[in-house]
Amino acid sequence: MYIRKSTIILFNIRGEGAKIRVKKRIKQKIKETLDMPAEIIMNSPKIVLDANSNAWIENYIGIIEYSDKEVKINTADFIVKITGEGLLMDFITNEDLSISGKITSVVYE
């Protein structure tokens, strides 16, 4: 069952999983309508690599594992595993982090 009010659709649903799916669909529609980047509306991660020496990750949820050889970062969509040598987190906030060192691989799990 749904009630249409202007351009917003309200859903009568049960279960936490269904609510999350509906929220994602609503955010996707807003993103498409406003033509905005996904990382702004959907909290999707944005990963920027600068050669093999720097990685910048936006919209991460948490740090799972950290050493000078491997870093695992949790995001809303997947886990990012960065491996290399001499890895160092030189900048970190609640939403962004920067990793420097010799990066040999980036894997999405």
Gaussian input, Z-matrix of N, CA and C with variables (Angstrom, degrees):
# hf/3-21g

backbone

0 1
 N
 C     1     B1
 C     2     B2     1     A1
 N     3     B3     2     A2     1     D1
 C     4     B4     3     A3     2     D2
 C     5     B5     4     A4     3     D3
 N     6     B6     5     A5     4     D4
 C     7     B7     6     A6     5     D5
 C     8     B8     7     A7     6     D6
 N     9     B9     8     A8     7     D7
 C    10    B10     9     A9     8     D8
 C    11    B11    10    A10     9     D9
 N    12    B12    11    A11    10    D10
 C    13    B13    12    A12    11    D11
 C    14    B14    13    A13    12    D12
 N    15    B15    14    A14    13    D13
 C    16    B16    15    A15    14    D14
 C    17    B17    16    A16    15    D15
 N    18    B18    17    A17    16    D16
 C    19    B19    18    A18    17    D17
 C    20    B20    19    A19    18    D18
 N    21    B21    20    A20    19    D19
 C    22    B22    21    A21    20    D20
 C    23    B23    22    A22    21    D21
 N    24    B24    23    A23    22    D22
 C    25    B25    24    A24    23    D23
 C    26    B26    25    A25    24    D24
 N    27    B27    26    A26    25    D25
 C    28    B28    27    A27    26    D26
 C    29    B29    28    A28    27    D27
 N    30    B30    29    A29    28    D28
 C    31    B31    30    A30    29    D29
 C    32    B32    31    A31    30    D30
 N    33    B33    32    A32    31    D31
 C    34    B34    33    A33    32    D32
 C    35    B35    34    A34    33    D33
 N    36    B36    35    A35    34    D34
 C    37    B37    36    A36    35    D35
 C    38    B38    37    A37    36    D36
 N    39    B39    38    A38    37    D37
 C    40    B40    39    A39    38    D38
 C    41    B41    40    A40    39    D39
 N    42    B42    41    A41    40    D40
 C    43    B43    42    A42    41    D41
 C    44    B44    43    A43    42    D42
 N    45    B45    44    A44    43    D43
 C    46    B46    45    A45    44    D44
 C    47    B47    46    A46    45    D45
 N    48    B48    47    A47    46    D46
 C    49    B49    48    A48    47    D47
 C    50    B50    49    A49    48    D48
 N    51    B51    50    A50    49    D49
 C    52    B52    51    A51    50    D50
 C    53    B53    52    A52    51    D51
 N    54    B54    53    A53    52    D52
 C    55    B55    54    A54    53    D53
 C    56    B56    55    A55    54    D54
 N    57    B57    56    A56    55    D55
 C    58    B58    57    A57    56    D56
 C    59    B59    58    A58    57    D57
 N    60    B60    59    A59    58    D58
 C    61    B61    60    A60    59    D59
 C    62    B62    61    A61    60    D60
 N    63    B63    62    A62    61    D61
 C    64    B64    63    A63    62    D62
 C    65    B65    64    A64    63    D63
 N    66    B66    65    A65    64    D64
 C    67    B67    66    A66    65    D65
 C    68    B68    67    A67    66    D66
 N    69    B69    68    A68    67    D67
 C    70    B70    69    A69    68    D68
 C    71    B71    70    A70    69    D69
 N    72    B72    71    A71    70    D70
 C    73    B73    72    A72    71    D71
 C    74    B74    73    A73    72    D72
 N    75    B75    74    A74    73    D73
 C    76    B76    75    A75    74    D74
 C    77    B77    76    A76    75    D75
 N    78    B78    77    A77    76    D76
 C    79    B79    78    A78    77    D77
 C    80    B80    79    A79    78    D78
 N    81    B81    80    A80    79    D79
 C    82    B82    81    A81    80    D80
 C    83    B83    82    A82    81    D81
 N    84    B84    83    A83    82    D82
 C    85    B85    84    A84    83    D83
 C    86    B86    85    A85    84    D84
 N    87    B87    86    A86    85    D85
 C    88    B88    87    A87    86    D86
 C    89    B89    88    A88    87    D87
 N    90    B90    89    A89    88    D88
 C    91    B91    90    A90    89    D89
 C    92    B92    91    A91    90    D90
 N    93    B93    92    A92    91    D91
 C    94    B94    93    A93    92    D92
 C    95    B95    94    A94    93    D93
 N    96    B96    95    A95    94    D94
 C    97    B97    96    A96    95    D95
 C    98    B98    97    A97    96    D96
 N    99    B99    98    A98    97    D97
 C   100   B100    99    A99    98    D98
 C   101   B101   100   A100    99    D99
 N   102   B102   101   A101   100   D100
 C   103   B103   102   A102   101   D101
 C   104   B104   103   A103   102   D102
 N   105   B105   104   A104   103   D103
 C   106   B106   105   A105   104   D104
 C   107   B107   106   A106   105   D105
 N   108   B108   107   A107   106   D106
 C   109   B109   108   A108   107   D107
 C   110   B110   109   A109   108   D108
 N   111   B111   110   A110   109   D109
 C   112   B112   111   A111   110   D110
 C   113   B113   112   A112   111   D111
 N   114   B114   113   A113   112   D112
 C   115   B115   114   A114   113   D113
 C   116   B116   115   A115   114   D114
 N   117   B117   116   A116   115   D115
 C   118   B118   117   A117   116   D116
 C   119   B119   118   A118   117   D117
 N   120   B120   119   A119   118   D118
 C   121   B121   120   A120   119   D119
 C   122   B122   121   A121   120   D120
 N   123   B123   122   A122   121   D121
 C   124   B124   123   A123   122   D122
 C   125   B125   124   A124   123   D123
 N   126   B126   125   A125   124   D124
 C   127   B127   126   A126   125   D125
 C   128   B128   127   A127   126   D126
 N   129   B129   128   A128   127   D127
 C   130   B130   129   A129   128   D128
 C   131   B131   130   A130   129   D129
 N   132   B132   131   A131   130   D130
 C   133   B133   132   A132   131   D131
 C   134   B134   133   A133   132   D132
 N   135   B135   134   A134   133   D133
 C   136   B136   135   A135   134   D134
 C   137   B137   136   A136   135   D135
 N   138   B138   137   A137   136   D136
 C   139   B139   138   A138   137   D137
 C   140   B140   139   A139   138   D138
 N   141   B141   140   A140   139   D139
 C   142   B142   141   A141   140   D140
 C   143   B143   142   A142   141   D141
 N   144   B144   143   A143   142   D142
 C   145   B145   144   A144   143   D143
 C   146   B146   145   A145   144   D144
 N   147   B147   146   A146   145   D145
 C   148   B148   147   A147   146   D146
 C   149   B149   148   A148   147   D147
 N   150   B150   149   A149   148   D148
 C   151   B151   150   A150   149   D149
 C   152   B152   151   A151   150   D150
 N   153   B153   152   A152   151   D151
 C   154   B154   153   A153   152   D152
 C   155   B155   154   A154   153   D153
 N   156   B156   155   A155   154   D154
 C   157   B157   156   A156   155   D155
 C   158   B158   157   A157   156   D156
 N   159   B159   158   A158   157   D157
 C   160   B160   159   A159   158   D158
 C   161   B161   160   A160   159   D159
 N   162   B162   161   A161   160   D160
 C   163   B163   162   A162   161   D161
 C   164   B164   163   A163   162   D162
 N   165   B165   164   A164   163   D163
 C   166   B166   165   A165   164   D164
 C   167   B167   166   A166   165   D165
 N   168   B168   167   A167   166   D166
 C   169   B169   168   A168   167   D167
 C   170   B170   169   A169   168   D168
 N   171   B171   170   A170   169   D169
 C   172   B172   171   A171   170   D170
 C   173   B173   172   A172   171   D171
 N   174   B174   173   A173   172   D172
 C   175   B175   174   A174   173   D173
 C   176   B176   175   A175   174   D174
 N   177   B177   176   A176   175   D175
 C   178   B178   177   A177   176   D176
 C   179   B179   178   A178   177   D177
 N   180   B180   179   A179   178   D178
 C   181   B181   180   A180   179   D179
 C   182   B182   181   A181   180   D180
 N   183   B183   182   A182   181   D181
 C   184   B184   183   A183   182   D182
 C   185   B185   184   A184   183   D183
 N   186   B186   185   A185   184   D184
 C   187   B187   186   A186   185   D185
 C   188   B188   187   A187   186   D186
 N   189   B189   188   A188   187   D187
 C   190   B190   189   A189   188   D188
 C   191   B191   190   A190   189   D189
 N   192   B192   191   A191   190   D190
 C   193   B193   192   A192   191   D191
 C   194   B194   193   A193   192   D192
 N   195   B195   194   A194   193   D193
 C   196   B196   195   A195   194   D194
 C   197   B197   196   A196   195   D195
 N   198   B198   197   A197   196   D196
 C   199   B199   198   A198   197   D197
 C   200   B200   199   A199   198   D198
 N   201   B201   200   A200   199   D199
 C   202   B202   201   A201   200   D200
 C   203   B203   202   A202   201   D201
 N   204   B204   203   A203   202   D202
 C   205   B205   204   A204   203   D203
 C   206   B206   205   A205   204   D204
 N   207   B207   206   A206   205   D205
 C   208   B208   207   A207   206   D206
 C   209   B209   208   A208   207   D207
 N   210   B210   209   A209   208   D208
 C   211   B211   210   A210   209   D209
 C   212   B212   211   A211   210   D210
 N   213   B213   212   A212   211   D211
 C   214   B214   213   A213   212   D212
 C   215   B215   214   A214   213   D213
 N   216   B216   215   A215   214   D214
 C   217   B217   216   A216   215   D215
 C   218   B218   217   A217   216   D216
 N   219   B219   218   A218   217   D217
 C   220   B220   219   A219   218   D218
 C   221   B221   220   A220   219   D219
 N   222   B222   221   A221   220   D220
 C   223   B223   222   A222   221   D221
 C   224   B224   223   A223   222   D222
 N   225   B225   224   A224   223   D223
 C   226   B226   225   A225   224   D224
 C   227   B227   226   A226   225   D225
 N   228   B228   227   A227   226   D226
 C   229   B229   228   A228   227   D227
 C   230   B230   229   A229   228   D228
 N   231   B231   230   A230   229   D229
 C   232   B232   231   A231   230   D230
 C   233   B233   232   A232   231   D231
 N   234   B234   233   A233   232   D232
 C   235   B235   234   A234   233   D233
 C   236   B236   235   A235   234   D234
 N   237   B237   236   A236   235   D235
 C   238   B238   237   A237   236   D236
 C   239   B239   238   A238   237   D237
 N   240   B240   239   A239   238   D238
 C   241   B241   240   A240   239   D239
 C   242   B242   241   A241   240   D240
 N   243   B243   242   A242   241   D241
 C   244   B244   243   A243   242   D242
 C   245   B245   244   A244   243   D243
 N   246   B246   245   A245   244   D244
 C   247   B247   246   A246   245   D245
 C   248   B248   247   A247   246   D246
 N   249   B249   248   A248   247   D247
 C   250   B250   249   A249   248   D248
 C   251   B251   250   A250   249   D249
 N   252   B252   251   A251   250   D250
 C   253   B253   252   A252   251   D251
 C   254   B254   253   A253   252   D252
 N   255   B255   254   A254   253   D253
 C   256   B256   255   A255   254   D254
 C   257   B257   256   A256   255   D255
 N   258   B258   257   A257   256   D256
 C   259   B259   258   A258   257   D257
 C   260   B260   259   A259   258   D258
 N   261   B261   260   A260   259   D259
 C   262   B262   261   A261   260   D260
 C   263   B263   262   A262   261   D261
 N   264   B264   263   A263   262   D262
 C   265   B265   264   A264   263   D263
 C   266   B266   265   A265   264   D264
 N   267   B267   266   A266   265   D265
 C   268   B268   267   A267   266   D266
 C   269   B269   268   A268   267   D267
 N   270   B270   269   A269   268   D268
 C   271   B271   270   A270   269   D269
 C   272   B272   271   A271   270   D270
 N   273   B273   272   A272   271   D271
 C   274   B274   273   A273   272   D272
 C   275   B275   274   A274   273   D273
 N   276   B276   275   A275   274   D274
 C   277   B277   276   A276   275   D275
 C   278   B278   277   A277   276   D276
 N   279   B279   278   A278   277   D277
 C   280   B280   279   A279   278   D278
 C   281   B281   280   A280   279   D279
 N   282   B282   281   A281   280   D280
 C   283   B283   282   A282   281   D281
 C   284   B284   283   A283   282   D282
 N   285   B285   284   A284   283   D283
 C   286   B286   285   A285   284   D284
 C   287   B287   286   A286   285   D285
 N   288   B288   287   A287   286   D286
 C   289   B289   288   A288   287   D287
 C   290   B290   289   A289   288   D288
 N   291   B291   290   A290   289   D289
 C   292   B292   291   A291   290   D290
 C   293   B293   292   A292   291   D291
 N   294   B294   293   A293   292   D292
 C   295   B295   294   A294   293   D293
 C   296   B296   295   A295   294   D294
 N   297   B297   296   A296   295   D295
 C   298   B298   297   A297   296   D296
 C   299   B299   298   A298   297   D297
 N   300   B300   299   A299   298   D298
 C   301   B301   300   A300   299   D299
 C   302   B302   301   A301   300   D300
 N   303   B303   302   A302   301   D301
 C   304   B304   303   A303   302   D302
 C   305   B305   304   A304   303   D303
 N   306   B306   305   A305   304   D304
 C   307   B307   306   A306   305   D305
 C   308   B308   307   A307   306   D306
 N   309   B309   308   A308   307   D307
 C   310   B310   309   A309   308   D308
 C   311   B311   310   A310   309   D309
 N   312   B312   311   A311   310   D310
 C   313   B313   312   A312   311   D311
 C   314   B314   313   A313   312   D312
 N   315   B315   314   A314   313   D313
 C   316   B316   315   A315   314   D314
 C   317   B317   316   A316   315   D315
 N   318   B318   317   A317   316   D316
 C   319   B319   318   A318   317   D317
 C   320   B320   319   A319   318   D318
 N   321   B321   320   A320   319   D319
 C   322   B322   321   A321   320   D320
 C   323   B323   322   A322   321   D321
 N   324   B324   323   A323   322   D322
 C   325   B325   324   A324   323   D323
 C   326   B326   325   A325   324   D324

   B1=1.4454
   B2=1.5206
   B3=1.3196
   B4=1.4524
   B5=1.5211
   B6=1.3150
   B7=1.4607
   B8=1.5183
   B9=1.3078
   B10=1.4526
   B11=1.5203
   B12=1.3156
   B13=1.4573
   B14=1.5205
   B15=1.3154
   B16=1.4713
   B17=1.5170
   B18=1.3399
   B19=1.4589
   B20=1.5203
   B21=1.3066
   B22=1.4586
   B23=1.5115
   B24=1.3301
   B25=1.4536
   B26=1.5243
   B27=1.3090
   B28=1.4548
   B29=1.5208
   B30=1.3292
   B31=1.4489
   B32=1.5145
   B33=1.3049
   B34=1.4550
   B35=1.5291
   B36=1.3253
   B37=1.4567
   B38=1.5216
   B39=1.3191
   B40=1.4607
   B41=1.5160
   B42=1.3051
   B43=1.4615
   B44=1.5098
   B45=1.3145
   B46=1.4599
   B47=1.5288
   B48=1.3404
   B49=1.4673
   B50=1.5132
   B51=1.3223
   B52=1.4727
   B53=1.5255
   B54=1.3102
   B55=1.4645
   B56=1.5219
   B57=1.3249
   B58=1.4585
   B59=1.5255
   B60=1.3405
   B61=1.4639
   B62=1.5230
   B63=1.3178
   B64=1.4653
   B65=1.5245
   B66=1.3265
   B67=1.4612
   B68=1.5241
   B69=1.3504
   B70=1.4625
   B71=1.5187
   B72=1.3471
   B73=1.4693
   B74=1.5261
   B75=1.3265
   B76=1.4647
   B77=1.5243
   B78=1.3344
   B79=1.4600
   B80=1.5262
   B81=1.3346
   B82=1.4675
   B83=1.5253
   B84=1.3390
   B85=1.4676
   B86=1.5238
   B87=1.3346
   B88=1.4689
   B89=1.5265
   B90=1.3384
   B91=1.4620
   B92=1.5277
   B93=1.3341
   B94=1.4653
   B95=1.5213
   B96=1.3356
   B97=1.4602
   B98=1.5230
   B99=1.3231
   B100=1.4582
   B101=1.5206
   B102=1.3418
   B103=1.4589
   B104=1.5242
   B105=1.3370
   B106=1.4643
   B107=1.5232
   B108=1.3315
   B109=1.4636
   B110=1.5346
   B111=1.3215
   B112=1.4652
   B113=1.5224
   B114=1.3357
   B115=1.4668
   B116=1.5265
   B117=1.3236
   B118=1.4601
   B119=1.5210
   B120=1.3134
   B121=1.4618
   B122=1.5206
   B123=1.3217
   B124=1.4599
   B125=1.5267
   B126=1.3193
   B127=1.4588
   B128=1.5209
   B129=1.3213
   B130=1.4542
   B131=1.5199
   B132=1.3192
   B133=1.4589
   B134=1.5203
   B135=1.3056
   B136=1.4601
   B137=1.5219
   B138=1.3302
   B139=1.4549
   B140=1.5252
   B141=1.3190
   B142=1.4561
   B143=1.5248
   B144=1.3393
   B145=1.4598
   B146=1.5174
   B147=1.3100
   B148=1.4557
   B149=1.5205
   B150=1.3353
   B151=1.4683
   B152=1.5290
   B153=1.3228
   B154=1.4603
   B155=1.5259
   B156=1.3399
   B157=1.4600
   B158=1.5238
   B159=1.3228
   B160=1.4668
   B161=1.5218
   B162=1.3231
   B163=1.4677
   B164=1.5209
   B165=1.3249
   B166=1.4590
   B167=1.5189
   B168=1.3334
   B169=1.4666
   B170=1.5248
   B171=1.3399
   B172=1.4611
   B173=1.5248
   B174=1.3213
   B175=1.4664
   B176=1.5183
   B177=1.3215
   B178=1.4559
   B179=1.5296
   B180=1.3319
   B181=1.4673
   B182=1.5166
   B183=1.3355
   B184=1.4573
   B185=1.5176
   B186=1.3145
   B187=1.4576
   B188=1.5248
   B189=1.3126
   B190=1.4622
   B191=1.5225
   B192=1.3221
   B193=1.4695
   B194=1.5151
   B195=1.3360
   B196=1.4616
   B197=1.5228
   B198=1.3106
   B199=1.4659
   B200=1.5252
   B201=1.3313
   B202=1.4653
   B203=1.5241
   B204=1.3499
   B205=1.4648
   B206=1.5285
   B207=1.3501
   B208=1.4668
   B209=1.5266
   B210=1.3331
   B211=1.4627
   B212=1.5262
   B213=1.3421
   B214=1.4646
   B215=1.5210
   B216=1.3264
   B217=1.4526
   B218=1.5282
   B219=1.3301
   B220=1.4624
   B221=1.5309
   B222=1.3374
   B223=1.4596
   B224=1.5242
   B225=1.3029
   B226=1.4633
   B227=1.5240
   B228=1.3303
   B229=1.4638
   B230=1.5251
   B231=1.3329
   B232=1.4621
   B233=1.5225
   B234=1.3274
   B235=1.4662
   B236=1.5238
   B237=1.3253
   B238=1.4553
   B239=1.5200
   B240=1.3267
   B241=1.4669
   B242=1.5206
   B243=1.3228
   B244=1.4621
   B245=1.5176
   B246=1.3312
   B247=1.4597
   B248=1.5210
   B249=1.3300
   B250=1.4518
   B251=1.5102
   B252=1.3117
   B253=1.4613
   B254=1.5264
   B255=1.3141
   B256=1.4613
   B257=1.5157
   B258=1.3392
   B259=1.4718
   B260=1.5266
   B261=1.2974
   B262=1.4566
   B263=1.5212
   B264=1.3196
   B265=1.4683
   B266=1.5164
   B267=1.3320
   B268=1.4582
   B269=1.5175
   B270=1.3179
   B271=1.4641
   B272=1.5162
   B273=1.3440
   B274=1.4608
   B275=1.5267
   B276=1.3515
   B277=1.4623
   B278=1.5211
   B279=1.3198
   B280=1.4617
   B281=1.5205
   B282=1.3170
   B283=1.4652
   B284=1.5258
   B285=1.3269
   B286=1.4607
   B287=1.5232
   B288=1.3306
   B289=1.4562
   B290=1.5141
   B291=1.3210
   B292=1.4488
   B293=1.5204
   B294=1.3286
   B295=1.4587
   B296=1.5199
   B297=1.3429
   B298=1.4651
   B299=1.5214
   B300=1.3092
   B301=1.4483
   B302=1.5147
   B303=1.3191
   B304=1.4622
   B305=1.5329
   B306=1.3355
   B307=1.4657
   B308=1.5269
   B309=1.3426
   B310=1.4693
   B311=1.5252
   B312=1.3441
   B313=1.4605
   B314=1.5298
   B315=1.3319
   B316=1.4674
   B317=1.5301
   B318=1.3283
   B319=1.4634
   B320=1.5232
   B321=1.3327
   B322=1.4637
   B323=1.5238
   B324=1.3260
   B325=1.4770
   B326=1.5061
   A1=108.91
   A2=116.21
   A3=119.60
   A4=109.71
   A5=114.46
   A6=121.81
   A7=106.35
   A8=117.17
   A9=120.13
   A10=109.30
   A11=115.34
   A12=122.14
   A13=106.64
   A14=117.11
   A15=123.40
   A16=107.77
   A17=116.24
   A18=119.26
   A19=111.91
   A20=117.88
   A21=121.70
   A22=108.89
   A23=116.37
   A24=121.20
   A25=108.25
   A26=115.78
   A27=121.48
   A28=108.14
   A29=117.23
   A30=122.07
   A31=111.27
   A32=116.07
   A33=122.14
   A34=105.99
   A35=117.10
   A36=121.30
   A37=110.63
   A38=114.09
   A39=120.33
   A40=109.14
   A41=115.60
   A42=120.66
   A43=112.80
   A44=114.95
   A45=121.72
   A46=111.44
   A47=117.39
   A48=120.80
   A49=111.81
   A50=116.52
   A51=120.68
   A52=110.46
   A53=117.25
   A54=120.62
   A55=110.83
   A56=116.14
   A57=120.06
   A58=110.40
   A59=117.46
   A60=120.88
   A61=111.14
   A62=116.68
   A63=120.48
   A64=109.97
   A65=117.78
   A66=120.67
   A67=110.79
   A68=116.84
   A69=119.67
   A70=111.25
   A71=117.14
   A72=120.31
   A73=110.64
   A74=116.54
   A75=120.16
   A76=110.16
   A77=116.85
   A78=120.24
   A79=110.97
   A80=116.62
   A81=120.62
   A82=110.63
   A83=117.17
   A84=121.38
   A85=111.01
   A86=116.86
   A87=120.75
   A88=109.45
   A89=116.91
   A90=121.34
   A91=110.94
   A92=116.40
   A93=120.65
   A94=111.22
   A95=116.74
   A96=120.70
   A97=111.62
   A98=117.14
   A99=120.94
   A100=113.04
   A101=116.75
   A102=121.98
   A103=111.45
   A104=115.21
   A105=121.99
   A106=109.49
   A107=117.73
   A108=120.68
   A109=111.34
   A110=116.46
   A111=122.04
   A112=112.40
   A113=117.33
   A114=118.92
   A115=112.81
   A116=117.43
   A117=120.10
   A118=111.34
   A119=118.12
   A120=122.43
   A121=112.27
   A122=117.56
   A123=122.44
   A124=113.72
   A125=118.69
   A126=122.77
   A127=111.53
   A128=116.41
   A129=121.20
   A130=108.78
   A131=116.64
   A132=118.20
   A133=111.42
   A134=115.28
   A135=121.52
   A136=106.13
   A137=115.62
   A138=120.93
   A139=108.24
   A140=115.69
   A141=121.67
   A142=107.70
   A143=116.14
   A144=121.63
   A145=109.29
   A146=115.75
   A147=122.59
   A148=107.44
   A149=115.44
   A150=122.55
   A151=108.25
   A152=117.64
   A153=119.25
   A154=111.18
   A155=115.61
   A156=118.44
   A157=114.85
   A158=118.83
   A159=120.91
   A160=111.35
   A161=115.65
   A162=121.95
   A163=107.39
   A164=115.85
   A165=122.91
   A166=106.99
   A167=117.32
   A168=121.41
   A169=108.48
   A170=115.17
   A171=121.68
   A172=108.96
   A173=116.79
   A174=124.21
   A175=112.84
   A176=116.94
   A177=119.90
   A178=109.21
   A179=115.90
   A180=120.53
   A181=111.32
   A182=117.20
   A183=119.60
   A184=112.10
   A185=114.55
   A186=122.40
   A187=107.09
   A188=117.02
   A189=121.95
   A190=110.55
   A191=116.27
   A192=121.40
   A193=108.73
   A194=115.37
   A195=119.34
   A196=110.36
   A197=116.31
   A198=122.56
   A199=106.92
   A200=116.44
   A201=118.45
   A202=112.17
   A203=117.59
   A204=121.66
   A205=113.76
   A206=118.00
   A207=120.61
   A208=110.86
   A209=114.74
   A210=121.83
   A211=107.46
   A212=116.42
   A213=120.96
   A214=107.93
   A215=115.59
   A216=122.53
   A217=108.45
   A218=116.64
   A219=121.75
   A220=109.26
   A221=115.79
   A222=121.35
   A223=108.26
   A224=117.17
   A225=120.96
   A226=111.63
   A227=118.07
   A228=121.79
   A229=114.58
   A230=117.85
   A231=120.91
   A232=109.44
   A233=115.33
   A234=122.07
   A235=107.34
   A236=116.76
   A237=122.61
   A238=107.94
   A239=116.06
   A240=121.11
   A241=108.19
   A242=115.49
   A243=121.95
   A244=107.50
   A245=116.74
   A246=120.81
   A247=109.01
   A248=114.40
   A249=120.04
   A250=111.04
   A251=115.04
   A252=121.94
   A253=109.26
   A254=115.91
   A255=120.92
   A256=113.72
   A257=117.23
   A258=120.80
   A259=110.19
   A260=115.32
   A261=122.02
   A262=109.51
   A263=117.02
   A264=120.96
   A265=107.12
   A266=116.35
   A267=118.43
   A268=114.05
   A269=118.33
   A270=121.06
   A271=107.83
   A272=116.34
   A273=119.28
   A274=109.79
   A275=115.18
   A276=122.12
   A277=106.64
   A278=117.50
   A279=120.99
   A280=112.33
   A281=118.84
   A282=121.86
   A283=114.08
   A284=118.54
   A285=122.28
   A286=110.80
   A287=114.72
   A288=119.16
   A289=110.17
   A290=115.18
   A291=122.28
   A292=108.75
   A293=115.86
   A294=121.69
   A295=107.49
   A296=115.42
   A297=119.81
   A298=108.76
   A299=115.42
   A300=122.59
   A301=109.15
   A302=116.72
   A303=120.45
   A304=107.93
   A305=117.29
   A306=122.71
   A307=108.72
   A308=115.65
   A309=119.92
   A310=112.23
   A311=118.14
   A312=119.00
   A313=110.99
   A314=114.01
   A315=122.69
   A316=105.70
   A317=115.96
   A318=121.35
   A319=108.15
   A320=115.28
   A321=121.20
   A322=107.88
   A323=116.63
   A324=121.38
   A325=110.80
   D1=137.29
   D2=175.22
   D3=-139.66
   D4=155.48
   D5=178.04
   D6=-121.24
   D7=125.01
   D8=-179.92
   D9=-96.14
   D10=123.94
   D11=179.21
   D12=-131.40
   D13=110.42
   D14=-172.14
   D15=56.75
   D16=-121.78
   D17=179.11
   D18=-107.25
   D19=7.92
   D20=-179.99
   D21=-100.00
   D22=130.94
   D23=178.49
   D24=-105.32
   D25=123.94
   D26=177.22
   D27=-100.51
   D28=133.54
   D29=-176.92
   D30=-109.98
   D31=140.45
   D32=172.34
   D33=-101.64
   D34=99.95
   D35=-174.66
   D36=-130.05
   D37=165.07
   D38=177.87
   D39=-122.09
   D40=146.44
   D41=175.24
   D42=93.36
   D43=142.28
   D44=-178.00
   D45=-67.30
   D46=-39.87
   D47=180.00
   D48=-61.38
   D49=-40.49
   D50=179.31
   D51=-66.10
   D52=-38.26
   D53=178.82
   D54=-63.05
   D55=-41.05
   D56=179.94
   D57=-65.23
   D58=-42.14
   D59=178.55
   D60=-62.75
   D61=-40.95
   D62=179.47
   D63=-65.83
   D64=-42.78
   D65=178.14
   D66=-60.34
   D67=-41.13
   D68=178.35
   D69=-63.69
   D70=-40.85
   D71=179.45
   D72=-65.13
   D73=-40.86
   D74=179.28
   D75=-64.51
   D76=-44.59
   D77=178.86
   D78=-63.07
   D79=-38.70
   D80=178.46
   D81=-62.35
   D82=-43.26
   D83=178.04
   D84=-62.49
   D85=-42.38
   D86=178.76
   D87=-62.67
   D88=-44.33
   D89=179.40
   D90=-59.02
   D91=-45.50
   D92=-179.58
   D93=-66.63
   D94=-41.20
   D95=-177.80
   D96=-67.65
   D97=-43.81
   D98=-177.50
   D99=-87.41
   D100=-7.14
   D101=-179.23
   D102=53.36
   D103=52.37
   D104=-179.96
   D105=-109.89
   D106=155.94
   D107=177.60
   D108=-61.37
   D109=145.60
   D110=-177.34
   D111=-60.99
   D112=-35.81
   D113=-176.65
   D114=-65.09
   D115=-21.94
   D116=178.91
   D117=-80.03
   D118=-48.46
   D119=-175.80
   D120=-84.34
   D121=-46.23
   D122=-170.00
   D123=-91.61
   D124=-2.13
   D125=-173.18
   D126=57.60
   D127=30.93
   D128=177.35
   D129=-72.26
   D130=145.71
   D131=178.85
   D132=-71.43
   D133=149.36
   D134=173.96
   D135=-124.43
   D136=124.17
   D137=-177.47
   D138=-119.88
   D139=124.67
   D140=179.98
   D141=-119.08
   D142=124.56
   D143=177.48
   D144=-107.67
   D145=133.71
   D146=176.44
   D147=-111.40
   D148=97.96
   D149=-174.50
   D150=54.45
   D151=-132.02
   D152=176.93
   D153=-118.21
   D154=25.92
   D155=-176.09
   D156=-118.05
   D157=-17.30
   D158=-179.21
   D159=-141.69
   D160=144.23
   D161=173.05
   D162=-134.52
   D163=134.59
   D164=178.79
   D165=-119.74
   D166=123.41
   D167=-178.74
   D168=-119.68
   D169=124.54
   D170=177.18
   D171=-108.74
   D172=151.31
   D173=177.72
   D174=61.90
   D175=46.06
   D176=175.11
   D177=-91.30
   D178=160.24
   D179=179.83
   D180=-98.41
   D181=-43.78
   D182=-178.25
   D183=-167.01
   D184=167.80
   D185=177.64
   D186=-100.15
   D187=119.63
   D188=-178.13
   D189=-87.26
   D190=-44.52
   D191=-175.86
   D192=-147.48
   D193=142.74
   D194=-179.61
   D195=-146.32
   D196=124.15
   D197=171.09
   D198=-149.67
   D199=178.50
   D200=-179.97
   D201=-76.46
   D202=-5.06
   D203=179.20
   D204=-113.17
   D205=-21.01
   D206=-177.02
   D207=-152.61
   D208=138.30
   D209=176.20
   D210=-130.50
   D211=128.76
   D212=175.71
   D213=-116.50
   D214=126.20
   D215=-176.95
   D216=-120.71
   D217=131.03
   D218=176.97
   D219=-90.49
   D220=132.90
   D221=174.42
   D222=-124.80
   D223=176.14
   D224=-179.41
   D225=-66.73
   D226=-27.30
   D227=-174.61
   D228=-103.43
   D229=-30.04
   D230=-175.62
   D231=-166.46
   D232=176.10
   D233=174.08
   D234=-102.51
   D235=133.55
   D236=177.84
   D237=-102.92
   D238=123.46
   D239=177.77
   D240=-113.05
   D241=116.58
   D242=179.61
   D243=-109.69
   D244=125.37
   D245=177.57
   D246=-118.65
   D247=154.45
   D248=179.98
   D249=170.36
   D250=-155.28
   D251=-179.76
   D252=-127.61
   D253=139.15
   D254=177.89
   D255=62.03
   D256=34.94
   D257=-178.67
   D258=-69.30
   D259=136.74
   D260=-177.21
   D261=-142.45
   D262=131.03
   D263=173.39
   D264=-86.32
   D265=105.22
   D266=-177.15
   D267=-98.22
   D268=-7.23
   D269=177.29
   D270=-149.98
   D271=132.08
   D272=-179.99
   D273=-150.95
   D274=132.29
   D275=171.89
   D276=-130.57
   D277=-171.63
   D278=178.50
   D279=-67.54
   D280=-21.73
   D281=-175.72
   D282=-120.29
   D283=-25.04
   D284=-173.69
   D285=-126.58
   D286=150.39
   D287=170.91
   D288=-149.58
   D289=154.10
   D290=-178.83
   D291=-125.17
   D292=133.84
   D293=179.27
   D294=-121.83
   D295=131.72
   D296=177.15
   D297=-122.53
   D298=164.16
   D299=-177.64
   D300=134.56
   D301=-170.10
   D302=176.66
   D303=-90.14
   D304=101.40
   D305=-177.62
   D306=-86.56
   D307=123.64
   D308=-179.44
   D309=-103.97
   D310=-24.90
   D311=177.89
   D312=-158.19
   D313=151.79
   D314=173.17
   D315=-129.45
   D316=120.77
   D317=-176.54
   D318=-122.69
   D319=137.53
   D320=175.39
   D321=-102.64
   D322=120.05
   D323=-178.63
   D324=-105.95

